[in-house]
């Protein structure tokens, strides 16, 4: 006999318990709006999956100003600029001087840890290890979803509003009829080979390097652990790369007449990160609303992924809060258009940074020289520097 299904009732059902879903749950709870979060992964898996994170000041404020633990201020690494490196020379951009803003390096899994702790502290209903199996009645006033809990129990959640915060492989997104959606996608002919290494910082700021051998990013995790990437083929085999070969390739891509030398150390994680640009329009259907990677993904070059997710959450929270406090659905109906304006700005910036800094396979010499001319134009103009700085540090949320 099939297990009896337990029916749960809440105002907002959230599918996905990563940073986006937990942040929305946290904001809703602070406003007295009941919600349930269901996440397929267990909390330990999410908290120990190392993912880079560069937070705009607006994202940092969303964490600290709403009562989430302030570890981002004590453990996060605030940065006031980046270096663009090309033709073997570094060109520093000072964000504070250009646009009076900074960014903070703080890993996404640490953001998750903070938000999960805040939801547990505040008695939030978050169910990890629970697999959503069906989404129903999206075009009614009571959308529903079914899930199997970690202990095998079967549940059906009835809610007023349903939010898909379930990542780039979103189950919720797939439930929108083809006739009511349009997808925009760009696939890139390269990926990033990423490493985590036990080493001191090679540079005070992040280095984005264009070289004839391909892109490289010299990033950081902490004073003793560094994260670095270099452009590679999407099918690259990480096991074919020894530590010596990896460090040699990274150094080759940042070599220059200034003698800049990477600080090296033992590598304890290697991964290949394919990426693409993707946008689903609209970001809503009936009573379903998509946030973060469920609705759009960007290449990591512009550091926009988690920041876009938090911006979506801020817009959607204000719309939901208005819906319950005034009974007016106007902001909810406008959520997709409002969020997409920022999404497309971020897509443009991420695509621009990616194409300017990477070396496409079999690129014509003209295109390689053109990219160098663009980098020279940006770094040689205060207005060019300000555009990059403003876009990198982020536009206002909400």
N, C-alpha and C positions, 0 to 999 in steps of 0.2 A: 504494500500500500504506500502511495506517495506521502511524503511528509505533509502535515497540515501547515498551510501558509498563514503566518501571523500578519495581521494588518496593522500598520503604524500610521498615525496621522501627525502631520507637522505642517508648518506654513511653507517653508522652503526646503526642498530636497536637493542635496548637492552630491553629484556623482563625481568623485575624485577628491582625494585627501592629500594632495601635494600642497605646496605653498599657496597656490591660487585658491583652491577650495577651502583650506584652513583659514586663510586671511578673510575670505568672505564670511565664513562661519563665525569667526571672531567678531567682525564688525556688526553682523546681524545680531549676535547675542548681546553685544553692548547696547544695542538699540531696543532690546527686549523682543526681538523677532525670533521665534522658535525655529530651529533647523536641525536636520540630520545629515551627517556626512558619511558616505560609504566609499571605501577605498579597497581596491583589489589586493594591493601589496600589504605586507606587514610593516609595522613602523620601523623595526630594526633594519629591514632591507633599504628603506628610503633614507634613513639617517646615516647609513654607512656607505651609500652609493655616492662616491665623490663626484661632485659637479661644480664647475667653476661658477663664480657669481660676481658680477660687477653691478652694484646697486647705485642708481641715481639718487640724488639727495631726496627726491620726493618719495622714493621707495623706503629709504632709511626712516624718513619722518613718519611714514605710514606704520612702520613697526614701533617706533619709539613713542609716538604721540598717542597711540591707542592702547598702551598698557601691556604690550608684549615685552618680554625680558629685554633689557638693554644691552645684551652681549654684543650686538652689532657695533656699539660704540666703544666697547672695551677690547673686543677681539678682532673687529673689523679693521682694515688697513685703509685709511683715507688717503686718496690720491688727488693731487691738484693739477694733473696733466698727464700727457703721454709723449713719447718720442716717435716721430715718423722717421724711418731710416731708409734711405735710398741712395744709390750711387756710392754706397759705402760710408755715408755720413749721416749723423743723427740731427734731427731738427726738432727741438723741444717745443711743445705747445703748453703754455701756462693757463690752465682753465680759470684759476682764480683771477688772474690779471685780465683775461679776455672777456669772461662772462660772469665772474664772481660766483663760481660754482665748483663743486668737487664731485668725485664718485668714491665709493667705498668697496674694496674687495672683501667679499664675505660669501663663502661657499653656499650654494643653494641648499645643500643638505643641512647646513647649520641654521639657515632660515627655517627649514622644516622643523628642526629640533625645537627652536624657540616657539614656533606657532603651535606645535603639538603639545608642548608643555603648558602653554597658555590655555588651550582648550581643555586640557585635563584639569588644570587649576580651577577653571571656571565652571567645571561640570558639563562640558560640551558632550553631545552625543556623536561620537566619532567611531565608526566601526571599520577597523582595519581587517585585512584578510577576507574581505567580503566581495564576491563576484556578482556584478549586475548581469542579469540574464534577459531582461526585457524592459522596454520603455513603452508606455501605453498612454493613449488619450491626450496627446500633446495639444490638440486643438480644442480641448474642453476646459472648463474652469477647474478641473481636478485631474491634472496629469499624474501619472503613476509610474513607478518602476519597481521591478522585482529583483531580489538579490538572494544569494546563498551565503550565509554567514560562515565564519571560520569554523564553527562547530557543526556545520551541516544544516543548521536551521534555515527554513525558508520564510522569507518576508516579502510583503508588498507595502510600499510606502505611498500613501495618498497625500498630495501636497497642493498648495495653491500655485506655486511656481517651481520649476525644475531647472537646475543649473548643471550644465555639462562642463566640468573642470577636469576632465579625465585624459588630458594629454594629447599628444600628436596622433595617437592611434585611437582616438575617441570613439567609444561605442555610441555615445549620445549623438554625435555628429552624423553617424551613418543612418540614424533613424529619420532624418529629415528627407521627405520625398524628393526625388531628382527634379521634379517639376518646380520645386520651390527653392532651388539652390543653384549657385554657380561657384565653381572653384577656379582659382587663379594660381598657377604653379610655374616655378622656374627651377629646373634641376641644374646643378653645377657639375662640371666635368672633373672636379677635384674634391678632396676631403682634407681633414686635418689629422695628422699623426700626433697624438698628445701623450705627454709623459708627466708623471709626478716624480720628483727627485729630491733626495736629501742633500740640499746644497744651500749655501747662503745666496742672497739676492745678487743678481748680476748687474742690476741697475736700480736706482731709486724709483723710476717710473716704468710703466709698461713700454715695451718697444714693439712697434708694428713695422716689420721690415719687408720692403720690396727688393727682390734680388733677381738676377738672371736665372737663378736656380729654383726660384719659387718663393712663396711667402713664408715668413716665420714670425711667431709671436713669442716674445719673452715676457711671461707673466709671473705672478707670484701667488703663493698660498699663505706663507708665514715667514718669519725670519729664518727658519731652518728648512722649510719645504717649498719648492718652487714648481710651478706648472709652465711648461713650454710646449709649443706646437710648431709643426712645419707642414706645409702643403704637400699632399701626396695623392696617389691614385686611390679612388674609392675602394678598390679591391686589394689594397696593400695588406700583406701578411705581417702582423706585428712580430711573429716569431722569427722572421727572416732578418730582424734588425737586432744586432748586438748593441750593448751599451756604447762601446767605442764607435760603432758606425753611426749611432744616433747623435752622439755629441759632435762627431766630425761633420755630419750633415748640417746640424744646427749652426755650428761655428762658420761653415762655408757660407751660410745665408746671411750672416751678420758681419762678415769680414769687411774691412775697409782700411783706408790709409791712417785712420786714427788709432789703429791697433786694438780696437775693442775686443775683449776676450771674455767668453762666458765662464762663469764659475760652475764647475761640474761636481757631481757626486753620484752615489748609488741611485739607480732608477728602480722604483718599486711598483710602478703602474704604467702600462702601455695600452693605448687604445686608438682605434681609427674612428673618426667622427665624420660620417657623411652629412651633408646638409643641403637644404633647399629653401626656397621661398614659397610660402603657401598662404592663401587667404580664402576663407569661405565667406561668401555673401549670400544672404544676410547672416548676422550672428545670432539670429533668433528665429523661432518658428512656433507660432501659437504661444504656449506658456513655457517653452524651452529657450534657454539663453546660454550661449557658449562663451567661455572666458579662456584666455591664455592659449596654450598650444592646441586646445581643442578647436579653436577657431582660426589660428594663424601660427605660422612658424617663420623664423627669420634665420639667415646664416649668422653664426656667432661673431662675425667680424665687428659688428656694430654694438655688441653687448646689450641687445635690446630684449631678449626673450623674457626673463622674469620681470623686467621693468614693464613691458607691455602687459603681462598678465596682471600685475598689480594695478596698472592704470585701468584695465577692463573692470577689475573688481571694484575699484573706487567709483567708477561711473555706474556700475550695476547696483552697488549698495545704495547709492544716493537715490536711484530710481525706485528700488524696492522700499526703502524707507519712506519715500514720498507716497508710494502706493498705499502703504498701510497707515500712514499718518493723515493723509488727506482723502484717500479713496480715489484719487485721480491717477489714471494709468498713463498719462502723457509721457513722463520720463521713461517708463518701461518701453513704450512703443517707439521712443526715439533712441533707445539704448544702442542698437546696432549702428545707426548712422553716426552717433556721437563717438562711439568707440572706434569705428573704422577710419575716421578722420586721422586719428593718431596712428592707427595701424599702418595706413598707407604712407604717412610721413616717415615712420620707422622703416618700412619696407624700402622706401627710396634711399634712405641713409645707409641701410645695411647693404643694399645692392651696390651703391656707389662705393662704399669702403671696400667691398669684396672685389669688385672689378678693377678698382684702382691699385690694389695692393697685390693681387694674385697674378700668377703667370699662367695663362691657359695653355694646355697642351697644344703643340704645333702652332703657337701664335705667330702671326706675321710680324716681322721686325717693325713695321709701321706701328702696330698696336702696342708693342713693348715700349717704343719711344714715346708714343702718345701718352701712356700711363705715367711715364717719368715727367713729361711736360705738365701733366695735371698735378702731380705731387709738388712740382716746383712752383706752380701757380698758387696752390693752396698754402704752402709754407711761406711763400714770398709775399703774401698779401695779408694784412691784418683782417680784412673782411673775410677772406678765405679761411683763416684760422678761426675766426669767430663763428662762422657757420659750422665748422666741424666741432668746435668746443660746445656750442649751444646744443647741437644734435646729440653729441655723445653724452653730455651731462643730463639731457632730458628736458622735455617741455613740461609745463604744469600739468598735474594730474587733475582729473575731474572735468 
